[in-house]
Amino acid sequence: MKPLTILLIQNLVLLSIVLLPFDQLFSSVFPNFPVSPFRVLTVLLSLLFFRYNINNLKQFKGIFILFYAYCGWSFLSFFWSSYLLKSFIYSSQILLMVWFAIVAISELIKNEDNFIKLAFYGCIVGGIVAQLSLMGVFSEREITLDHRISFADIGVNAVAISIGYMLILGIVYLFSKGQPILLKVIAIASCFIMFYFILRTGTRSGVFGVLGALGLAYIFSFKVNYLNLFKFAVFTSILFFSFQFLLDNYVGSRLTERILSVGSEDIEGDSRNQLWSVAYDYFSHHIFGTGAGNESVAYIEYGIGPREAHNVFLSSLLQLGFPGFFIILGIHVTLFSNLYKVRTPIFRFSVFSLFIFLSMQMLKGSFLQTRLFWVPFVIIIAIALMEYKNRTAKYAIK
């Protein structure tokens, strides 16, 4: 490819990733447009997959082979699917996103500066979307401290999750060395706005997902010594006191009660438990599942209405039976095991914080075919490969 073409594709890839929060809100701003332009951009990039070789993705090649197997089984489910069109759309969406991941990762690892660009611009875009949302620009009703921020024609959880990814990227940028002080100050302000926004959405998996992911990733990433223990104590103290300060002063009591309702009774009473129970029960009587993209068939049959499993693993089990479930589980386990090969602390912190947050969201959302899964997946593998490339280059010089 010509240098100009490579540069253009890299920029389009960066654009398609950092604008994820705007993608989630596009239907709220432009309800008459059926498709977000950012998703169109993703599809166009995916169609360039034939230019790239998955052999260049090193240790992650096996993961893409598993995804191709998942897509193949998904298309085969046409034979027992109730609605062929839904199965075709779902299977095609996943295949296109696999191709997009191949293109995006292949481009991102060509330039190590892309890591910093992703972290900074993702943080800024997330902060802008969060601030506009707090001002009520996208809301379908009046903004109050005691009610969750709402959006027209889209679920608040999807927006909160996308902002959660951008917040993690912002924290990663703050941990990166050698960045200009002014840009770090801007990133700090943006991170604070995003964290407050997630609190105002009332999305518990977003609030505790971010806090838990950052805390666990910090433990995974840095050696145990007095200096790092001190840094960890400072880091967790800032997160804890910021959390308490915002809840006590800038979040209404009703919304605060919702966020802190994480006891055993609240978990047992969660509506998702019924959805998970139905998914397993339906599968136990239909071992091949509903067919790709048809999980709502099970819930309609059980009189619940056109719902979804709200769990990526159970969603795969419900739609595609044991083969689909074990392929997704295998991909997840393989990805986790490969992340342990990342040795540089900042890269390790980056991939583990994103991976842990993604895992938490996969346990309560059925979004394998959407950018809420594929954007962090692309970033995780790209960062891991950048680190591997840098490390092997240093060893070669020595």
WORA-V414395 format. One line per field, one symbol per residue. phi: phi as a letter, one per 40 degrees, with the letter a starting at -180 (. if undefined). psi: psi as a letter, one per 40 degrees, with the letter a starting at -180 (. if undefined). Layout:
phi: ???
psi: ???
This chain:
phi: .cdccccccdcccdcccccdcccccdcccbccccbcccccccccccccdccbbccccfccdccccccccccccccccdcbccbcccccccccdccccccccccccdccccbccccccdcccccccccccccccccgcbccaccbccbccbbcgacccccccccdcccccccccccccgcddccccccccccccccccccccgcccccccccccccccccccbccacccccccccdcccccccccccccbbbccccccccccbccccccccccdcccccdcccccbbccgcgdgbccdcccccgchcbbcfadcccccccbgddcccccccccccccccccccbcdccccccccccccdcccccbacbccbccccccdccdcccccccccccccccccc
psi: iidddddddddddddddeedddddeddddgeehdhhddddddddddeedeeihedeebeeddddddddddddddddeddeidhdddddddddddddddddddddddddeeheedddddddddddddddddddddeedeieihhideiihiihfiidddddddddddddddddddehieiidddddddddddddddddddedehddddddddddddddddddiihiddddddddddddddddddddddddehidddddddegfidddddehddddddddddddddegdeaeihefdddddddeedigaidfhddddddddeaddddddddddddddddddeehdhddddddddddddddddddeeigfdeiedddddddddddddddddddddddddd.
